[in-house]
Amino acid sequence: MALRGIDGHAAFEVSIEQVVRTEAREAEDLLKKLDIMSDIRVLMQSPSLSRNSARGIFCSRTLNLRSISAIGYDMDYTLVHYNVKAWEGRAYDYCMENLKKMGFPVDGLTFDPDLVIRGLVIDKERGNLVKADRFGYIKRAMHGTKMLSTRAVREIYGRELVDLRLDDRWVFLNTFFSMSEAVAYMQQLGNSKELIMETITTSSKLNDIDLGGDDDLTETCPNEFKMVDMLDNGVIPANLGPFDYKGLYKAMGIALVMAHVEGRLKNEIMSNPEQFVELDPELPFALLDQKEAGKRLLLITNSDYHYTAKMMHHSFNRFLPNDMGWRDLFDIVIVSANKPEFFQMSHPMYEVVTDEGLMRPCFKAQIGGLYSGGNAQMIESSLNLHGDEILYIGDHIYTDVSQSKVHLRWRAALICRELEKEVSTYSVLIHGRGCRQSLLELLNQKEVVGDLFNQLRLALQRRSKRHNAQTVATTDMDNENLTQSMQKLLVVMQRLDGKIAPMQEADGDLFNKRWGYLSRAGLFDKSHLMRQIEKYADIYTSRVSNFLYYTPFMYFRSQEQNLAHDSYTHYGSQVDKFPSNGKLD
């Protein structure tokens, strides 16, 4: 590169590389002079900034917060995190009360939060709960509260894929709010083991499916039988009318909706928020950083005004400085937003003008205003912002994340609290050289032995056509040696399979014994939930307060995506040496 003087003649010649090196040295000298290198090293070693940290922010699609002018937030399970066992347990109890009024036998029913995890899919056609991989292939399944064997899953779903577009059959568990409904659908306690075993042995509808045996059922869920199994065995009272699995799911949905419409659940939570809400002292300061950095903050929630005011006051006001209230954080607050239609359609907006919730129609949101209903286009118009200038953060992969992105091209972030447990337990397995490391070693051994077996098998096949084998060694072996070697290798593979199978079944037990990891389906593949997250969420993290450990100007860069053929860079040189006659020395 030639740098020229004022008169236009070349002053001196210097390469771009030399300029970069010079600038880098000057920057390093400045850092040393300011004595902040040690602070930077400490900051970069912070566990919260590690991609493998349980409190990290993970990036699917590169996101520069400097280009974000407004940040919108959902409330429930996003800004306000509930104790799942308490909140969903009470929703479950109210659901069961309504089912009992409808005539269902629900006495003795209890809420089991470990029965389901986010990202599972209800198959309303078969009465199953399933876990699928990123392609939609079903890897695990449960009927009632009994896990189906691998063979049963293969027999039932071997030719089927989960297709979430078919919402008359498949129901995706997007959020914690799905748990009470799913548990209500899948389980019910019985009165005795004898009744359970009697109803199972007299069943005619499940006789053709391998459930793993009655002994396995007794060990897995003693004194239990299933609402789904009740339907299978004709235990549901005849006066309720004919039911199939879809009808049973619909009845559960009606009972749960009644619990919300009646308002008893939310009234109980508002009267005693300490029992249901898990406070996060860091959360208000994360939002305060963003606001003071010039970001417009929005609250867009489906909850009504009175419930929103109570929950936000309880979760924020005690931690905010200088007598600030939660309303002072937000430029615009939208309650009763009716998402996902808020992002899809044009609904009227009402301004909330009194503390009692009195409203009047309006046509444009103002800074500092509190509104009910409306639509996303009104927000964009009021802020004079559009599309990727707005980041929306929520816990629901469909209602919050995918719809704001698909319809408006807003940037999106997902809150998934379970990540903290998943990342922590997975990190222990990876770095602790425990059971998982042993499993990977066994799989590598099986791959090597299997490849040797296949080479011998191919040698026999080629010999019958008088062709050379892949290697000189196998070409020189006689038929008897080939056969004996294959038999020995087959025994070794069978022994390895005997060790590998139970270890694969147990992989993920630290997170959930039935379903394994949230983000994984099988040992090496991603779950259907993880595919949805990567497709729609630009970034994802366990809680909003994790932003406090970054900056409002952070540049989140997505990681390099590995492709199957990337391994060629490591092994390609060996392939290139493969001779044209198909023989390796």
KACORDA-V922030 format. One record per pair of residues at least 12 apart in sequence whose ideal C-beta (glycine too) atoms are under 10 Angstrom apart, sorted by sequence separation. I is the first residue (numbers start at 1). GAP is how many residues later the second one is. If there is no record, write none. Layout:
# KACORDA-V922030
i,gap
I,GAP
I,GAP
This chain:
# KACORDA-V922030
i,gap
1,12
2,12
96,12
117,12
119,12
120,12
129,12
130,12
141,12
217,12
231,12
236,12
287,12
313,12
314,12
316,12
337,12
349,12
350,12
351,12
359,12
361,12
362,12
392,12
400,12
401,12
402,12
458,12
459,12
462,12
463,12
504,12
508,12
515,12
518,12
519,12
1,13
96,13
116,13
119,13
128,13
129,13
130,13
140,13
143,13
201,13
230,13
231,13
232,13
299,13
312,13
313,13
316,13
348,13
349,13
351,13
357,13
359,13
365,13
369,13
391,13
392,13
400,13
401,13
456,13
462,13
469,13
507,13
508,13
517,13
1,14
95,14
96,14
115,14
117,14
128,14
129,14
139,14
171,14
200,14
231,14
312,14
313,14
336,14
348,14
349,14
351,14
359,14
364,14
365,14
376,14
390,14
400,14
401,14
455,14
456,14
459,14
460,14
463,14
508,14
519,14
1,15
96,15
121,15
123,15
126,15
127,15
128,15
129,15
138,15
141,15
236,15
311,15
312,15
334,15
335,15
348,15
349,15
351,15
357,15
363,15
364,15
367,15
397,15
400,15
455,15
456,15
459,15
463,15
464,15
507,15
508,15
518,15
519,15
539,15
1,16
3,16
93,16
95,16
127,16
128,16
129,16
137,16
138,16
141,16
231,16
336,16
349,16
353,16
362,16
365,16
366,16
367,16
376,16
392,16
454,16
455,16
458,16
459,16
463,16
507,16
1,17
92,17
93,17
121,17
126,17
127,17
197,17
200,17
228,17
231,17
309,17
312,17
335,17
352,17
353,17
364,17
365,17
388,17
397,17
457,17
459,17
460,17
539,17
1,18
92,18
93,18
123,18
129,18
130,18
138,18
139,18
196,18
200,18
230,18
308,18
309,18
312,18
334,18
351,18
352,18
363,18
364,18
365,18
387,18
390,18
392,18
393,18
394,18
396,18
455,18
456,18
459,18
504,18
538,18
92,19
123,19
129,19
138,19
333,19
351,19
352,19
390,19
391,19
392,19
393,19
394,19
395,19
396,19
397,19
455,19
460,19
463,19
504,19
539,19
91,20
92,20
120,20
121,20
123,20
128,20
137,20
138,20
197,20
228,20
349,20
350,20
351,20
352,20
388,20
389,20
390,20
391,20
392,20
393,20
394,20
395,20
459,20
503,20
538,20
89,21
90,21
92,21
120,21
136,21
137,21
196,21
197,21
227,21
228,21
312,21
350,21
351,21
387,21
388,21
389,21
390,21
391,21
392,21
393,21
394,21
395,21
456,21
519,21
89,22
120,22
131,22
138,22
196,22
206,22
335,22
349,22
350,22
386,22
387,22
388,22
389,22
390,22
391,22
393,22
395,22
452,22
460,22
88,23
89,23
130,23
137,23
138,23
206,23
336,23
349,23
350,23
351,23
386,23
387,23
388,23
459,23
460,23
500,23
89,24
128,24
136,24
137,24
138,24
193,24
205,24
227,24
309,24
348,24
349,24
350,24
386,24
387,24
534,24
86,25
88,25
128,25
132,25
136,25
137,25
193,25
196,25
200,25
227,25
308,25
348,25
349,25
385,25
456,25
457,25
85,26
116,26
130,26
135,26
136,26
196,26
199,26
200,26
203,26
205,26
206,26
308,26
309,26
347,26
348,26
349,26
456,26
459,26
460,26
84,27
85,27
86,27
115,27
130,27
135,27
136,27
196,27
198,27
199,27
205,27
206,27
299,27
308,27
347,27
348,27
376,27
455,27
456,27
459,27
534,27
85,28
128,28
133,28
136,28
195,28
196,28
197,28
204,28
205,28
299,28
305,28
307,28
308,28
346,28
347,28
376,28
380,28
456,28
84,29
85,29
128,29
132,29
133,29
193,29
196,29
200,29
203,29
204,29
205,29
287,29
306,29
307,29
346,29
349,29
379,29
456,29
457,29
115,30
126,30
130,30
132,30
193,30
195,30
196,30
199,30
203,30
204,30
299,30
300,30
305,30
345,30
346,30
348,30
349,30
377,30
380,30
455,30
456,30
126,31
131,31
132,31
190,31
192,31
193,31
199,31
202,31
203,31
284,31
288,31
299,31
304,31
305,31
334,31
342,31
344,31
345,31
346,31
347,31
376,31
377,31
379,31
455,31
456,31
130,32
132,32
189,32
190,32
191,32
193,32
200,32
201,32
202,32
283,32
284,32
288,32
297,32
298,32
299,32
300,32
301,32
302,32
303,32
304,32
333,32
341,32
342,32
343,32
344,32
345,32
346,32
376,32
453,32
454,32
457,32
112,33
123,33
190,33
192,33
196,33
199,33
200,33
277,33
283,33
284,33
287,33
288,33
297,33
298,33
299,33
300,33
301,33
302,33
303,33
332,33
342,33
343,33
349,33
452,33
453,33
456,33
123,34
126,34
136,34
187,34
189,34
190,34
191,34
199,34
277,34
281,34
284,34
285,34
296,34
297,34
298,34
299,34
300,34
301,34
302,34
303,34
331,34
332,34
337,34
338,34
341,34
342,34
343,34
376,34
452,34
453,34
455,34
125,35
189,35
190,35
198,35
199,35
276,35
279,35
280,35
284,35
285,35
296,35
297,35
298,35
299,35
300,35
301,35
302,35
331,35
332,35
333,35
334,35
335,35
336,35
337,35
338,35
341,35
342,35
453,35
454,35
188,36
189,36
190,36
199,36
270,36
279,36
280,36
283,36
284,36
285,36
288,36
295,36
296,36
297,36
298,36
299,36
301,36
302,36
331,36
332,36
333,36
334,36
335,36
336,36
337,36
338,36
342,36
453,36
123,37
187,37
188,37
189,37
196,37
266,37
270,37
273,37
277,37
278,37
279,37
281,37
282,37
284,37
291,37
300,37
302,37
330,37
331,37
332,37
333,37
334,37
335,37
336,37
337,37
338,37
339,37
342,37
452,37
453,37
132,38
145,38
187,38
188,38
266,38
269,38
273,38
276,38
277,38
281,38
291,38
299,38
301,38
302,38
330,38
331,38
332,38
333,38
334,38
335,38
336,38
337,38
451,38
123,39
187,39
188,39
190,39
267,39
270,39
271,39
279,39
280,39
287,39
290,39
291,39
300,39
330,39
332,39
333,39
334,39
335,39
337,39
449,39
450,39
453,39
130,40
132,40
146,40
186,40
187,40
188,40
190,40
195,40
266,40
267,40
270,40
273,40
274,40
279,40
284,40
288,40
291,40
302,40
328,40
330,40
334,40
449,40
450,40
452,40
453,40
121,41
125,41
144,41
145,41
146,41
185,41
186,41
187,41
188,41
263,41
266,41
269,41
270,41
273,41
288,41
301,41
327,41
334,41
449,41
452,41
121,42
124,42
129,42
144,42
145,42
185,42
186,42
187,42
188,42
269,42
273,42
284,42
287,42
300,42
332,42
334,42
337,42
449,42
450,42
121,43
124,43
125,43
126,43
143,43
144,43
145,43
184,43
185,43
186,43
287,43
300,43
309,43
327,43
449,43
450,43
124,44
125,44
129,44
142,44
144,44
145,44
183,44
263,44
266,44
270,44
308,44
334,44
449,44
124,45
125,45
142,45
190,45
266,45
269,45
284,45
334,45
123,46
124,46
309,46
332,46
446,46
449,46
450,46
122,47
123,47
124,47
188,47
305,47
332,47
445,47
446,47
449,47
121,48
122,48
123,48
309,48
331,48
445,48
121,49
122,49
305,49
306,49
343,49
446,49
447,49
121,50
122,50
305,50
306,50
332,50
446,50
120,51
121,51
122,51
305,51
306,51
331,51
332,51
445,51
446,51
120,52
121,52
305,52
331,52
119,53
120,53
129,53
155,53
156,53
304,53
305,53
339,53
442,53
443,53
446,53
118,54
119,54
129,54
146,54
152,54
155,54
156,54
305,54
442,54
445,54
446,54
118,55
119,55
155,55
339,55
442,55
445,55
117,56
118,56
122,56
129,56
144,56
152,56
153,56
154,56
340,56
343,56
116,57
118,57
129,57
152,57
153,57
339,57
342,57
343,57
442,57
443,57
118,58
120,58
127,58
128,58
151,58
152,58
340,58
341,58
442,58
119,59
120,59
122,59
127,59
151,59
152,59
339,59
340,59
343,59
344,59
118,60
122,60
146,60
149,60
150,60
151,60
152,60
185,60
339,60
340,60
343,60
344,60
439,60
443,60
117,61
118,61
121,61
124,61
148,61
149,61
151,61
309,61
338,61
339,61
342,61
343,61
438,61
439,61
442,61
443,61
116,62
117,62
120,62
144,62
148,62
149,62
150,62
308,62
337,62
340,62
341,62
342,62
343,62
344,62
345,62
438,62
442,62
113,63
116,63
122,63
143,63
148,63
149,63
185,63
340,63
343,63
344,63
439,63
440,63
115,64
116,64
118,64
122,64
147,64
148,64
149,64
185,64
339,64
340,64
343,64
344,64
439,64
116,65
117,65
146,65
147,65
184,65
305,65
339,65
342,65
343,65
438,65
439,65
113,66
116,66
120,66
143,66
146,66
185,66
186,66
305,66
340,66
112,67
113,67
115,67
116,67
144,67
149,67
182,67
184,67
185,67
298,67
305,67
340,67
343,67
436,67
439,67
111,68
115,68
143,68
181,68
184,68
185,68
304,68
435,68
439,68
111,69
114,69
116,69
147,69
183,69
184,69
113,70
116,70
146,70
147,70
182,70
436,70
112,71
115,71
116,71
146,71
181,71
184,71
185,71
296,71
299,71
300,71
435,71
436,71
111,72
115,72
145,72
180,72
181,72
184,72
435,72
436,72
110,73
111,73
144,73
147,73
109,74
112,74
146,74
147,74
181,74
300,74
435,74
436,74
109,75
112,75
145,75
146,75
181,75
435,75
111,76
145,76
169,76
180,76
181,76
300,76
434,76
110,77
112,77
144,77
169,77
106,78
109,78
110,78
127,78
146,78
168,78
171,78
429,78
109,79
110,79
145,79
146,79
177,79
180,79
300,79
429,79
104,80
108,80
109,80
144,80
145,80
146,80
443,80
107,81
108,81
144,81
145,81
298,81
429,81
443,81
106,82
107,82
108,82
144,82
145,82
146,82
171,82
426,82
428,82
429,82
105,83
106,83
107,83
108,83
126,83
143,83
144,83
145,83
146,83
177,83
296,83
425,83
440,83
96,84
104,84
107,84
142,84
144,84
145,84
298,84
425,84
426,84
439,84
440,84
95,85
99,85
105,85
143,85
144,85
180,85
298,85
425,85
426,85
91,86
94,86
95,86
105,86
142,86
143,86
144,86
296,86
422,86
424,86
425,86
92,87
93,87
144,87
296,87
424,87
425,87
436,87
88,88
91,88
92,88
95,88
96,88
144,88
422,88
429,88
87,89
88,89
91,89
92,89
95,89
99,89
143,89
296,89
421,89
422,89
87,90
88,90
89,90
90,90
91,90
92,90
95,90
421,90
422,90
88,91
89,91
92,91
93,91
421,91
426,91
84,92
87,92
88,92
91,92
92,92
96,92
298,92
300,92
425,92
426,92
84,93
87,93
88,93
91,93
296,93
298,93
300,93
301,93
418,93
426,93
82,94
85,94
88,94
89,94
296,94
298,94
300,94
302,94
418,94
422,94
423,94
426,94
81,95
82,95
84,95
88,95
298,95
422,95
423,95
84,96
295,96
421,96
422,96
423,96
78,97
302,97
421,97
422,97
77,98
302,98
422,98
76,99
77,99
127,99
129,99
418,99
419,99
76,100
77,100
127,100
128,100
300,100
418,100
419,100
74,101
76,101
127,101
290,101
418,101
126,102
127,102
143,102
416,102
416,103
127,104
300,104
127,105
115,106
470,108
475,108
112,109
474,109
472,111
473,111
112,112
470,112
471,112
472,112
473,112
416,113
468,113
469,113
470,113
471,113
472,113
419,114
468,114
469,114
470,114
471,114
108,115
414,115
467,115
468,115
469,115
108,116
127,117
128,117
416,117
109,118
127,118
414,118
125,119
126,119
127,119
414,119
423,119
124,120
125,120
422,120
462,120
106,121
124,121
125,121
127,121
412,121
416,121
419,121
420,121
421,121
105,122
123,122
124,122
127,122
414,122
415,122
419,122
420,122
104,123
122,123
124,123
414,123
419,123
420,123
124,124
125,124
412,124
413,124
414,124
416,124
417,124
418,124
419,124
105,125
124,125
412,125
413,125
414,125
415,125
416,125
417,125
104,126
123,126
124,126
411,126
412,126
413,126
414,126
415,126
416,126
417,126
420,126
122,127
411,127
412,127
413,127
414,127
415,127
416,127
419,127
99,128
410,128
411,128
412,128
413,128
415,128
415,129
105,130
122,130
402,130
405,130
406,130
105,131
401,131
402,131
405,131
413,131
415,131
104,132
105,132
397,132
401,132
404,132
405,132
103,133
104,133
402,133
403,133
405,133
103,134
398,134
401,134
402,134
413,134
102,135
397,135
401,135
402,135
103,136
104,136
397,136
400,136
401,136
103,137
400,137
401,137
102,138
103,138
397,138
398,138
278,139
397,139
401,139
397,140
394,143
397,143
413,143
104,144
393,144
393,146
104,147
391,147
393,147
103,148
104,148
391,148
393,148
395,148
102,149
106,149
395,149
388,150
104,151
393,151
99,152
102,152
98,153
99,153
102,153
98,154
101,154
393,154
99,155
100,155
96,156
98,156
99,156
102,156
95,157
98,157
99,157
101,157
95,158
97,158
98,158
95,159
96,159
98,159
99,159
95,160
96,160
98,160
94,161
95,161
97,161
98,161
94,162
95,162
97,162
95,163
96,163
92,164
94,164
95,164
98,164
91,165
94,165
95,165
97,165
93,166
94,166
92,167
97,167
91,168
94,168
90,169
91,169
94,170
95,170
94,171
93,172
90,174
91,174
94,174
90,175
87,178
90,178
91,178
90,179
87,181
87,182
86,183
90,185
86,186
90,186
82,187
89,187
87,188
88,188
86,189
87,189
86,190
87,190
82,191
83,191
85,191
86,191
87,191
83,192
84,192
86,192
80,193
82,193
83,193
82,194
83,194
84,194
81,195
82,195
83,195
80,196
81,196
82,196
80,197
81,197
80,198
81,198
80,199
81,199
80,200
79,201
81,202
80,203
79,204
79,205
79,208
73,214
71,216
177,218
178,218
71,219
175,219
176,219
177,219
70,220
71,220
79,220
175,220
176,220
78,221
80,221
174,221
175,221
68,222
79,222
174,222
175,222
177,222
78,223
80,223
174,223
175,223
71,224
72,224
73,224
75,224
173,224
174,224
175,224
65,225
68,225
69,225
70,225
71,225
72,225
73,225
74,225
75,225
76,225
172,225
174,225
175,225
69,226
70,226
71,226
72,226
73,226
74,226
75,226
76,226
172,226
174,226
55,227
66,227
68,227
69,227
70,227
71,227
72,227
73,227
74,227
75,227
76,227
80,227
174,227
65,228
68,228
70,228
72,228
73,228
74,228
75,228
80,228
174,228
72,229
74,229
79,229
82,229
65,230
80,230
76,231
80,231
75,232
76,232
79,232
80,232
75,233
79,233
80,234
81,234
164,234
76,235
80,235
75,236
79,236
80,236
75,237
79,237
75,240
174,240
175,240
176,240
175,241
176,241
176,242
79,247
79,250
290,254
73,256
73,257
286,257
287,257
290,257
295,257
72,258
75,258
286,258
287,258
289,258
290,258
293,258
294,258
286,259
289,259
293,259
294,259
71,260
72,260
73,260
75,260
283,260
284,260
285,260
286,260
287,260
288,260
292,260
293,260
70,261
282,261
283,261
284,261
286,261
287,261
289,261
290,261
291,261
70,262
72,262
75,262
282,262
283,262
285,262
286,262
289,262
290,262
74,263
280,263
282,263
283,263
285,263
286,263
289,263
280,264
281,264
282,264
283,264
284,264
286,264
74,265
278,265
280,265
282,265
283,265
287,265
282,266
286,266
282,267
280,268
118,277
119,278
118,279
220,293
220,294
119,297
118,298
118,299
119,299
118,300
117,301
72,304
117,305
72,307
70,309
70,310
70,313
69,314
79,314
81,314
69,315
70,315
78,315
79,315
69,316
78,316
79,316
68,317
69,317
77,317
78,317
72,318
73,318
74,318
76,318
77,318
78,318
69,319
70,319
71,319
72,319
73,319
74,319
75,319
76,319
77,319
68,320
69,320
70,320
71,320
72,320
73,320
74,320
75,320
76,320
67,321
68,321
69,321
70,321
71,321
72,321
73,321
74,321
67,322
68,322
69,322
70,322
71,322
72,322
74,322
78,322
68,323
77,323
64,324
67,324
63,325
74,325
65,326
74,326
73,327
74,327
63,328
72,328
72,332
84,333
81,334
84,334
78,335
82,335
78,336
79,336
81,336
78,337
72,338
77,338
77,339
78,339
70,340
71,340
72,340
73,340
77,340
72,341
74,341
68,342
71,342
73,342
68,343
61,344
67,344
65,346
64,347
63,348
63,349
61,350
63,350
61,351
150,351
60,352
60,353
59,354
60,354
150,354
150,355
174,355
57,356
58,356
172,356
173,356
172,357
58,358
147,358
174,358
172,360
58,361
56,363
55,364
56,364
164,364
54,365
55,365
58,365
140,365
54,366
147,366
162,366
53,367
54,367
56,367
147,367
161,367
54,368
55,368
140,368
147,368
164,368
54,369
55,369
145,369
53,370
54,370
52,371
53,371
54,371
51,372
52,372
54,372
142,372
50,373
54,373
142,373
52,374
53,374
140,374
52,375
140,375
139,376
140,376
50,377
139,377
52,378
52,379
131,381
139,381
140,381
139,382
140,382
131,383
138,383
139,383
131,384
137,384
129,385
130,385
131,385
137,385
129,386
131,386
134,386
135,386
139,386
131,387
133,387
134,387
133,388
137,388
139,388
131,389
132,389
133,389
139,389
131,390
135,390
138,390
131,391
133,391
134,391
135,391
137,391
133,392
134,392
136,392
133,393
134,393
135,393
117,394
120,394
133,394
134,394
117,395
120,395
132,395
133,395
134,395
136,395
116,396
119,396
131,396
132,396
134,396
135,396
115,397
117,397
118,397
131,397
132,397
133,397
134,397
114,398
116,398
117,398
119,398
120,398
130,398
131,398
133,398
134,398
114,399
115,399
116,399
117,399
119,399
132,399
114,400
115,400
117,400
118,400
119,400
134,400
114,401
117,401
134,401
119,402
120,407
121,407
119,408
120,408
121,408
118,409
119,409
120,409
117,410
119,410
118,411
119,411
117,412
119,412
119,413
119,414
81,461
81,462
81,463
79,464
80,464
81,464
78,465
79,465
77,466
78,466
79,466
60,470
74,470
73,471
60,473
61,473
71,473
60,474
61,474
65,474
58,475
60,475
61,475
63,475
58,476
60,476
61,476
62,476
63,476
71,476
60,477
61,477
62,477
59,478
60,478
61,478
58,479
59,479
60,479
59,480
60,480
58,481
59,481
71,481
57,482
58,482
59,482
65,482
57,483
58,483
56,484
57,484
58,484
68,484
56,485
57,485
65,485
66,485
68,485
55,486
56,486
65,486
66,486
67,486
68,486
54,487
55,487
65,487
66,487
53,488
54,488
55,488
58,488
65,488
66,488
67,488
53,489
57,489
64,489
65,489
66,489
55,490
56,490
57,490
64,490
65,490
55,491
63,491
64,491
65,491
54,492
57,492
63,492
64,492
53,493
55,493
56,493
57,493
62,493
63,493
64,493
55,494
56,494
62,494
63,494
59,495
61,495
62,495
63,495
53,496
59,496
60,496
61,496
62,496
57,497
59,497
61,497
62,497
48,498
58,498
59,498
60,498
57,499
59,499
60,499
48,500
49,500
58,500
59,500
48,501
49,501
58,501
60,501
47,502
48,502
46,503
49,505
43,506
51,508
